[in-house]
Amino acid sequence: MGNAQFLTEQLQKHFGFSRFKGDQEKVIQCLMDGNDTFVLMPTGGGKSVCYQIPALLKDGICIVVSPLIALMSDQVAQLKTKGIKAVQITGGKSVDEISTLLDNCSYGNYKFLYLSPERIQQEWIVERLKTMQVSMVAVDEAHCVSQWGHDFRPEYRRIRLMLDAIGERIPVVALTATATPKVQSDIVKNLNMEAHNTFISSFNRDNLYYEVSPKGSKAQTMKDLISFVNKRKAFLSKGG
């Protein structure tokens, strides 16, 4: 278990932030203690930091399962710019290329291996994962596990089989920005998360609001919008 000051120092060192947002620090503490953790956090709430920091502090490699190829590519690129070894294995790579990447993960002191759900359906890849020292498994877009979720992916059901194949008990963190209580329960059940901790963050955004205004003429509407933008610019220029 890492103390608060040390974890904040790691946040500053690796990601340039001076303090945690919301439940980030609590989630990190749970994973540092080796506990399964369920995280429901809005988009932009900093879910990736929740598993990236403990993965950096633990021995071994963190396996991240995500269906979002562009997001994986972006995260891997960002980690590399920080000098952190990370790799992604998605579609479009030959068996030889994948084998070389897995060798790098096993012997090259890599900290993150990002996998698409389709890749964990390949038994030979899972067999290779069994030879690695895995620190934790992060399941991004975890609602895809649930048949009650809006984006159910049958391939996600093999995550549990992958965990069983690895053998050793390793912490699992399930992360999503959208899950009803029924979906949350289904995620926990299908990932067999033992004595898990649950963190549900508020979706309120202080910087966002809705406003309904009476509709006037197009000319008047444009004048009102221009006036609003100009006032906003003036406000921000004064440090507001």
URZIPE-V613774 format. One record per backbone hydrogen bond with DSSP energy under -0.5 kcal/mol. NH is the residue of the N-H (numbers start at 0). CO is the residue of the C=O. Records with the same first field share a line. If there is no record, write none. Layout:
# URZIPE-V613774
NH: CO, CO
This chain:
# URZIPE-V613774
6: 2
7: 3
8: 4
9: 5
10: 6
11: 7
12: 8
13: 9
14: 10
15: 10, 11
16: 10
23: 20
26: 22
27: 23
28: 24
29: 25
30: 26
31: 27
32: 28
33: 30
34: 29
35: 193
36: 171
37: 196
38: 173
39: 198
40: 38, 175
44: 41
49: 45, 46
50: 46, 47
51: 47
52: 48
54: 50
55: 51
56: 52
57: 53
60: 132
61: 110
62: 60, 135
63: 61, 112
64: 62, 137
65: 63, 114
68: 66
71: 67
72: 68
73: 69
74: 70
75: 71
76: 72
77: 73
78: 74
79: 75
80: 76
81: 77, 78
82: 79
83: 78
86: 111
88: 113
89: 87
97: 93
98: 94
99: 95
100: 96
101: 97
102: 98
103: 99
104: 100
105: 101
106: 102
107: 103
110: 84
111: 84
112: 61
113: 86
114: 63, 112
115: 88
118: 115
119: 115
120: 117
121: 118
122: 120
124: 121
125: 121
126: 122
127: 123
128: 124
129: 125
130: 127
131: 128
133: 131
134: 60, 132
135: 60
136: 170
137: 62
138: 136, 172
139: 64, 137
141: 138, 174
143: 140
144: 141
145: 142
148: 145
151: 148
152: 143
155: 152
156: 153
157: 154
158: 155
159: 156
160: 156
161: 157
162: 158
163: 159
164: 160
165: 161
166: 162
167: 165
169: 167
170: 134
172: 136
173: 36
174: 138, 172
175: 38
183: 179
184: 180
185: 181
186: 182
187: 183
188: 184
189: 185
190: 186
191: 188
192: 187
193: 191
195: 192
196: 35
198: 37
200: 39, 198
205: 203
207: 204
212: 210
220: 216
221: 217
222: 218
223: 219
224: 220
225: 221
226: 222
227: 223
228: 224
229: 225
230: 226
231: 227
232: 228
233: 229
234: 230
235: 231
236: 232
237: 233, 234
238: 235
239: 234
